[in-house]
Amino acid sequence: MKNFIYLLIIGLSLISCGGGEDSPPVEEVNVAPSIPTLTLPVDNKLCVDNTVAFQWNTSTDANKDAITYKIEVAKDNAFSQIVKTAEVKTNSTSVALEKNTAYYWRIKATDSKGLASAYSATFKLYTTGEAVVNHLPFSPELVAPVLNTALDGTTTLLKWSASDVDTSDALTYDVYFGTVNPPTAKVSENIAVLSTSVAIEPAKQYYWKVVVKDNKGGETIGQVWKFKTN
């Protein structure tokens, strides 16, 4: 009986003193930085100086990684005409731009391991120059239908937004819509509202764009948007 007790004690000692394998260390999961928030220039800003100082709120990183910011400045709100791009480690930078031109800008944050946030919201600005009487409206922005969405039904409402640094200007819109890209059929002309209804058919790819005009002869052609029907 004593021998049995001794063997039991020895067996328990072996189990409690490293008989099992050590657990592997838990690897830290890398998390992308938060999306930067744009601060200056404020959206729809008329900038007197064409050397523009851009500022944004710093991103946070759960892993405490160093963060680099990438700024993109373009002449269109789809960023297909990027004119300036830069990477900085601070939350501000200055960029020299052309005078009398509308620009769109956005920021994204990337950590030291190469993981990036999504881009920020897009802000708009207009650089002025000497003896400018009228500034062109900003390019209209998509509201609905969402880009590349699939719709059911026989009609849909096209919706957009638009703005102008000359806040006293009255804006009107021409809407082009159809199955060819770019659309050539004008379905609404000189309307003052920010939507128009169109007829749609099943199993089609549709394209549409908006031309925004002010009451001083200025106009800006928007990008082509698209959606399909089920």
C-alpha positions in Angstrom: 0.0 0.0 0.0 2.9 2.4 0.9 4.5 1.6 -2.5 1.3 2.5 -4.3 1.1 5.8 -2.5 4.7 6.7 -3.3 4.2 5.9 -7.0 1.0 8.0 -7.1 2.8 11.0 -5.5 5.7 10.7 -8.0 3.3 10.5 -11.0 1.5 13.6 -9.9 4.7 15.5 -9.4 5.8 14.7 -13.0 2.5 15.9 -14.4 2.6 19.2 -12.5 6.3 19.9 -13.2 6.4 20.2 -17.0 4.9 17.0 -18.1 2.7 19.0 -20.7 3.9 21.1 -23.6 4.2 24.9 -23.3 1.5 26.9 -25.2 2.8 28.7 -28.3 3.1 32.5 -28.0 0.1 34.4 -29.3 1.0 36.6 -32.3 -0.3 40.1 -32.2 -2.8 40.8 -35.0 -2.0 43.9 -37.0 -4.9 46.4 -37.3 -5.1 49.2 -39.9 -5.0 52.8 -38.7 -8.2 54.7 -38.3 -9.4 56.7 -41.3 -8.1 60.3 -41.2 -10.7 63.2 -40.9 -10.1 66.2 -43.1 -10.1 69.6 -41.4 -8.6 72.3 -43.6 -9.4 73.7 -46.1 -13.1 73.2 -45.2 -15.2 71.6 -47.8 -16.3 73.9 -50.7 -13.6 76.4 -49.7 -12.6 79.3 -52.0 -8.8 79.6 -51.6 -7.3 83.0 -52.4 -3.7 81.6 -52.3 -3.0 78.8 -54.8 -0.4 77.4 -52.5 -2.9 75.5 -50.3 -2.2 74.2 -46.7 -3.9 70.9 -46.1 -4.6 69.6 -42.6 -6.4 66.6 -41.1 -6.9 64.9 -37.8 -4.2 62.3 -36.9 -5.2 58.6 -37.2 -4.9 56.2 -34.3 -3.3 52.7 -34.5 -4.1 50.0 -32.0 -0.6 48.5 -32.5 1.1 51.8 -31.9 2.8 51.6 -35.3 4.3 54.6 -37.0 1.8 56.1 -39.5 2.4 57.7 -42.9 -0.3 59.7 -44.7 -0.8 59.8 -48.4 -2.6 62.8 -49.9 -4.1 62.8 -53.3 -5.3 66.0 -55.1 -7.2 65.7 -58.4 -9.2 67.7 -60.9 -12.2 65.4 -60.7 -14.0 63.7 -57.9 -13.4 60.2 -59.3 -9.6 60.8 -58.9 -8.9 59.8 -62.5 -7.0 63.1 -63.0 -4.6 63.2 -60.0 -2.3 66.2 -60.2 -0.5 65.9 -56.9 0.3 63.1 -54.5 2.6 63.1 -51.5 3.4 60.9 -48.5 4.1 62.7 -45.1 4.5 61.6 -41.5 2.7 64.7 -40.1 -0.9 65.7 -40.3 -0.4 68.6 -42.7 1.3 69.6 -45.9 1.2 72.4 -48.4 0.7 72.0 -52.2 1.1 74.5 -55.0 -1.8 74.3 -57.4 -3.0 76.1 -60.5 -5.1 79.2 -60.1 -8.8 79.4 -61.1 -9.3 75.6 -60.8 -11.5 73.3 -58.9 -9.7 70.5 -56.9 -10.7 67.5 -54.9 -8.6 65.9 -52.1 -8.5 62.9 -49.8 -6.1 61.2 -47.4 -5.4 57.6 -46.3 -3.2 56.4 -43.4 -0.7 53.5 -43.7 1.1 51.9 -40.8 4.8 50.7 -40.7 3.7 47.2 -41.6 2.1 48.3 -44.8 -1.6 48.1 -43.7 -3.6 51.0 -44.9 -6.9 52.6 -43.9 -9.7 53.4 -46.4 -9.5 56.9 -47.9 -11.1 59.7 -46.1 -14.1 61.6 -47.3 -13.4 63.8 -50.3 -13.3 67.6 -49.9 -13.5 70.2 -52.6 -11.8 73.6 -53.0 -11.4 76.3 -55.7 -8.2 78.3 -56.2 -9.0 81.8 -57.3 -6.9 84.3 -59.3 -6.9 87.8 -60.4 -10.0 89.4 -61.9 -12.2 86.2 -61.5 -15.8 87.1 -62.0 -17.3 83.7 -61.9 -16.2 80.3 -60.6 -17.4 77.1 -62.2 -19.6 74.8 -60.2 -18.0 71.8 -58.6 -18.5 68.5 -60.3 -21.9 66.9 -59.3 -21.7 63.9 -56.9 -23.5 60.6 -57.0 -26.3 60.0 -54.5 -28.4 57.2 -56.0 -28.5 54.7 -57.4 -25.3 53.5 -55.8 -22.5 53.0 -58.3 -22.7 49.5 -59.9 -25.8 48.5 -58.0 -28.4 46.1 -59.4 -32.0 47.3 -59.5 -35.4 45.8 -60.0 -38.6 47.5 -61.2 -39.6 49.6 -64.2 -38.5 53.1 -63.0 -35.8 54.5 -60.8 -34.9 57.9 -59.4 -31.5 59.4 -60.3 -30.3 61.6 -57.5 -27.1 63.8 -57.2 -25.7 66.7 -55.2 -23.8 69.8 -56.4 -22.3 73.0 -55.0 -20.6 76.2 -56.1 -18.3 78.5 -54.2 -20.3 81.4 -55.6 -23.1 80.7 -53.2 -25.4 83.2 -54.8 -25.4 81.4 -58.2 -28.5 79.5 -59.2 -27.7 76.0 -60.4 -29.6 74.0 -63.0 -28.9 70.5 -64.4 -29.0 68.6 -67.6 -29.2 64.8 -67.2 -28.0 62.3 -69.8 -29.1 58.6 -69.5 -29.0 55.5 -71.6 -27.4 52.1 -72.4 -24.4 53.6 -74.3 -21.2 54.8 -72.6 -21.0 57.8 -72.4 -24.7 58.5 -72.5 -25.9 60.9 -75.2 -29.7 61.0 -74.7 -30.7 64.1 -72.7 -33.6 63.0 -70.5 -33.9 66.3 -68.4 -32.8 69.8 -69.3 -32.4 73.0 -67.1 -34.1 71.4 -64.1 -33.4 73.1 -60.7 -34.1 70.0 -58.6 -31.5 67.3 -57.6 -33.3 64.3 -59.0 -35.2 62.9 -62.0 -37.1 59.7 -62.7 -36.2 57.4 -65.6 -37.7 54.3 -67.1 -35.6 51.1 -67.0 -35.9 47.6 -68.5 -34.7 44.2 -67.1 -31.2 42.8 -67.8 -29.7 46.1 -69.0 -26.5 48.1 -68.1 -27.3 51.8 -67.8 -25.1 54.9 -67.8 -25.9 58.4 -66.7 -24.2 61.8 -66.1 -25.2 65.2 -64.9 -24.1 68.6 -66.3 -24.3 71.4 -63.7 -24.7 75.0 -64.9 -24.7 78.3 -63.1 -26.7 81.4 -64.1 -23.5 83.1 -65.4 -22.7 80.8 -68.2 -20.4 78.4 -66.3 -20.9 74.6 -66.5 -19.2 71.5 -65.3 -19.7 68.0 -66.8 -19.9 65.3 -64.2 -18.4 61.8 -64.4 -20.3 58.9 -65.9 -22.1 56.7 -63.3 -23.6 53.3 -64.0 -25.9 50.6 -62.7 -27.6 47.5 -64.0 -31.0 45.9 -63.8 -31.9 42.3 -62.9 
